[in-house]
Every structure is written in structure tokens, then in C-alpha cells.
Amino acid sequence: MLLSKESVVSMFRSVALIWQQNADSLSDIDSRFGDGDHGVTIGKMAALTLERLDSWKEESIKDFIEDLSTGFMGISGGSAGPLYGTLVEGLAEPLTDETAIDATTLKAMLTGSRESLFEITKARVGDKTMMDALIPAVDAACQAENDVVKVLQAASGAALQGAKDTANMVAKFGRARSYGEKTLGTPDVGAASTALLFQGFLYGVEKQG
């Protein structure tokens, strides 16, 4: 299976919808040790994604993803916009003018997202951030069989487990850091929304059959 433009549309639309469906629960998690607005910011990114998908005409997949990245960067509401803008920007880095994406290129795109975030944050697995979902997701994707569905299944499963694991960690970044061991028992909201991102990608491809 190759990811066509239609597949990419389905993937990002599914991400937007799953983010919208979970916006309130994300803000609830964030309210415990953060500003409580992560779900609001995620909702803004979801709305922007749907808007850009509806207006996508002749631009290449690379151009669409880069344009979406720029839009995320400009969203106000803490660090989520710039972080997700960077993640999405990394997805576009291996692309040129492809009209369809194979599993090898998909793995390179996911690796690009991780490497782009490595350039702007020192957070790694165990620090209770979105990287606890992203890093294992990319690792699992790269180890998966060269099949786009299996790549996304591996990434989604690892991201979800990584997000769950953050409940057993002490926050080391952001506002939550000041709460120390009080953050034990609560998952990291950035890891949670990142796990939803990978779930959305997978659901979008599965809808395409």
C-alpha cells in the first residue's frame, strides 16, 4: 500500500477529529499541573488542520505539510503550537514532490519529526513530556515491517504505551516540574495528545482500506 494524497487527507482529518473529541479531557489533565489550556490549543490546531485540508488544491504533499507546520507555529497558547509545528515540519523534510508515500519514506518522515524536535528540546524518554510518546513511536515504526499500516500500527501502539507510562514519572520540564513527585499518577498531557496524533494517523489509513 502507498499513501496517496487522499490517504494523507484522511490521516490528518482523523487526527483533527480525534483531537477535537479529546480536547476537554486534555485540558482536564493539563489543569492538574499546568495552565489547563492544552485542550484549547489542540482544538485550535484541529480546526486549522480541517481548514487547510478543505482548501488543499494542487499543492504537493510536502507543501501541504509545510504549510500546516507554519500554521501550527503561529498558534498561541503555550508551547504546544511551536512543538507540534516542529514535529509536523520534520515530517516534510524527506519529501520532494512525491504523489504517493511508501513505507520507507513514511519511516523517514517519522524519523524527521523526532530529529526536528531533538534540535529544540533536551527532553528524552523518562522526562514526562511528549517525547515519551514520540520517541518510542518512531523507534517502533522504524523496526516495523515495510508496510505503511504495520508502521503506523507499531507507532500508535508504542505512543499509547509511552503516554501511559508517563503516569509513573516525575515531571522534569515545564510548569509541572515545580510540582515534583506530586505529578506521579497523572499522565503527561503532551504525551497524551501525541499518542492521539498517531492514533489519528492509523485510523485515517485504516479508513482508506
FITIDO-552032 format. One record per residue (C-alpha): residue number from 0; x, y, z. Coordinates in steps of 0.5 Angstrom, whole numbers, padded with zeros to 4 digits, always signed. Layout:
  nr     X     Y     Z
 NUM     X     Y     Z
...
! end
This chain:
  nr     X     Y     Z
   0 +0000 +0000 +0000
   1 +0002 +0007 -0002
   2 +0000 +0013 +0002
   3 -0004 +0018 -0003
   4 -0006 +0025 -0003
   5 -0013 +0022 -0001
   6 -0009 +0018 +0005
   7 -0006 +0024 +0007
   8 -0012 +0028 +0008
   9 -0015 +0022 +0011
  10 -0010 +0021 +0016
  11 -0009 +0029 +0018
  12 -0017 +0029 +0018
  13 -0017 +0023 +0023
  14 -0012 +0027 +0027
  15 -0016 +0033 +0028
  16 -0023 +0030 +0029
  17 -0019 +0025 +0035
  18 -0016 +0032 +0038
  19 -0023 +0035 +0038
  20 -0026 +0029 +0041
  21 -0021 +0029 +0047
  22 -0020 +0037 +0048
  23 -0024 +0037 +0054
  24 -0020 +0031 +0057
  25 -0013 +0034 +0055
  26 -0015 +0041 +0059
  27 -0017 +0037 +0065
  28 -0010 +0033 +0065
  29 -0007 +0040 +0064
  30 -0011 +0043 +0069
  31 -0007 +0039 +0075
  32 +0000 +0041 +0074
  33 -0001 +0046 +0068
  34 -0004 +0052 +0065
  35 -0010 +0048 +0064
  36 -0011 +0050 +0056
  37 -0007 +0045 +0053
  38 -0014 +0042 +0050
  39 -0016 +0049 +0048
  40 -0009 +0050 +0044
  41 -0010 +0043 +0041
  42 -0017 +0045 +0039
  43 -0014 +0051 +0035
  44 -0009 +0046 +0032
  45 -0015 +0041 +0030
  46 -0019 +0047 +0027
  47 -0013 +0050 +0023
  48 -0012 +0043 +0020
  49 -0019 +0042 +0018
  50 -0019 +0049 +0015
  51 -0012 +0047 +0011
  52 -0015 +0040 +0009
  53 -0021 +0044 +0006
  54 -0017 +0049 +0002
  55 -0012 +0044 -0001
  56 -0012 +0044 -0008
  57 -0006 +0043 -0013
  58 +0000 +0043 -0007
  59 +0004 +0038 -0006
  60 +0004 +0033 +0000
  61 +0011 +0037 +0002
  62 +0008 +0044 +0001
  63 +0001 +0042 +0005
  64 +0005 +0039 +0011
  65 +0010 +0045 +0011
  66 +0004 +0050 +0011
  67 +0001 +0046 +0016
  68 +0007 +0047 +0020
  69 +0008 +0054 +0019
  70 +0000 +0055 +0022
  71 +0002 +0051 +0028
  72 +0008 +0055 +0030
  73 +0003 +0061 +0030
  74 -0002 +0059 +0034
  75 -0002 +0062 +0041
  76 -0003 +0058 +0048
  77 +0004 +0056 +0051
  78 +0009 +0051 +0048
  79 +0004 +0046 +0044
  80 +0004 +0050 +0038
  81 +0011 +0051 +0036
  82 +0013 +0044 +0039
  83 +0007 +0041 +0034
  84 +0009 +0046 +0029
  85 +0017 +0043 +0029
  86 +0014 +0036 +0029
  87 +0010 +0037 +0023
  88 +0016 +0041 +0020
  89 +0020 +0035 +0021
  90 +0015 +0030 +0017
  91 +0016 +0034 +0011
  92 +0024 +0034 +0011
  93 +0025 +0028 +0007
  94 +0020 +0029 +0002
  95 +0021 +0033 -0005
  96 +0015 +0032 -0010
  97 +0012 +0025 -0008
  98 +0005 +0024 -0010
  99 +0005 +0017 -0006
 100 +0009 +0015 +0000
 101 +0012 +0008 +0001
 102 +0013 +0005 +0008
 103 +0021 +0007 +0007
 104 +0019 +0014 +0006
 105 +0014 +0014 +0012
 106 +0019 +0012 +0017
 107 +0024 +0017 +0014
 108 +0018 +0022 +0016
 109 +0017 +0020 +0023
 110 +0025 +0020 +0024
 111 +0025 +0027 +0021
 112 +0020 +0029 +0026
 113 +0024 +0026 +0032
 114 +0030 +0029 +0030
 115 +0027 +0036 +0029
 116 +0025 +0036 +0036
 117 +0031 +0034 +0038
 118 +0034 +0040 +0036
 119 +0030 +0045 +0040
 120 +0029 +0040 +0047
 121 +0033 +0036 +0051
 122 +0027 +0032 +0054
 123 +0028 +0025 +0053
 124 +0024 +0019 +0055
 125 +0023 +0019 +0062
 126 +0023 +0026 +0063
 127 +0015 +0026 +0063
 128 +0014 +0030 +0056
 129 +0011 +0029 +0049
 130 +0018 +0026 +0048
 131 +0016 +0020 +0052
 132 +0011 +0018 +0046
 133 +0014 +0021 +0040
 134 +0021 +0017 +0041
 135 +0018 +0010 +0042
 136 +0013 +0011 +0037
 137 +0019 +0013 +0032
 138 +0023 +0007 +0034
 139 +0018 +0002 +0034
 140 +0016 +0005 +0027
 141 +0023 +0004 +0024
 142 +0023 -0003 +0027
 143 +0017 -0005 +0024
 144 +0016 -0009 +0017
 145 +0016 -0004 +0011
 146 +0008 -0004 +0010
 147 +0005 +0003 +0012
 148 -0001 +0000 +0016
 149 +0004 -0004 +0020
 150 +0009 +0002 +0021
 151 +0003 +0006 +0024
 152 +0000 +0001 +0028
 153 +0007 +0000 +0031
 154 +0008 +0007 +0032
 155 +0001 +0008 +0035
 156 +0002 +0002 +0040
 157 +0008 +0005 +0042
 158 +0006 +0012 +0043
 159 +0000 +0010 +0047
 160 +0004 +0006 +0052
 161 +0009 +0011 +0052
 162 +0004 +0016 +0054
 163 +0001 +0011 +0060
 164 +0008 +0010 +0062
 165 +0009 +0018 +0064
 166 +0004 +0017 +0070
 167 +0009 +0013 +0073
 168 +0014 +0019 +0072
 169 +0016 +0026 +0076
 170 +0016 +0032 +0071
 171 +0022 +0035 +0069
 172 +0020 +0040 +0064
 173 +0015 +0046 +0064
 174 +0011 +0048 +0070
 175 +0009 +0041 +0072
 176 +0017 +0041 +0074
 177 +0015 +0045 +0080
 178 +0010 +0040 +0083
 179 +0016 +0035 +0083
 180 +0013 +0028 +0086
 181 +0006 +0030 +0086
 182 +0006 +0029 +0079
 183 +0006 +0022 +0080
 184 +0000 +0018 +0078
 185 -0002 +0024 +0073
 186 +0000 +0022 +0065
 187 +0003 +0028 +0061
 188 -0001 +0032 +0057
 189 +0003 +0033 +0051
 190 +0005 +0025 +0051
 191 -0003 +0024 +0051
 192 -0004 +0029 +0045
 193 +0002 +0026 +0042
 194 -0001 +0019 +0043
 195 -0008 +0021 +0040
 196 -0004 +0024 +0034
 197 -0001 +0017 +0032
 198 -0008 +0014 +0033
 199 -0011 +0019 +0028
 200 -0006 +0017 +0023
 201 -0007 +0010 +0024
 202 -0015 +0011 +0024
 203 -0014 +0015 +0018
 204 -0010 +0010 +0014
 205 -0015 +0004 +0016
 206 -0021 +0008 +0013
 207 -0018 +0008 +0007
 208 -0018 +0001 +0007
! end
